[in-house]
Amino acid sequence: MCVNRLGFNFTLGSTEDDLFVTLEPGKPMVFHTVFDYGFHALPGHRYLVDVHESENVGWWKKGRKEDVLNLPGKNRGGHYSDGEPIALSLDEPAELKLLPLDD
């Protein structure tokens, strides 16, 4: 399943290509992201991350990212989600360790 992480350009290889990810059953997915919105954390410290009850994946398509996104110069259309939003849940909060940014 391909999900949109707030992307707007539906073209494979675009500058927003990394905002689309393919989720595969039973395969862990690691996201590298920058914290924003006033979240102040210190490198080397550990934090617990949880999901709010109302959080969901609002846009998703069946298939791999390579099958869903437009090829450069081509329009596959069909940018509507393949279904209703999928609710997110965790069995327990996940532990997060912040690493320093590479200079």
GIDARA-V641288 format. One record per helix or strand of 2 or more residues. SS is the DSSP state (@ for helix, = for strand). FROM is the first residue (numbers start at 1). LEN is the number of residues. If there is no record, write none. Layout:
ss=SS from=FROM len=LEN
ss=SS from=FROM len=LEN
This chain:
ss== from=2 len=3
ss=@ from=17 len=3
ss== from=20 len=3
ss== from=46 len=4
ss== from=56 len=2
ss== from=60 len=2
ss=@ from=65 len=4
ss== from=86 len=2
ss== from=94 len=4
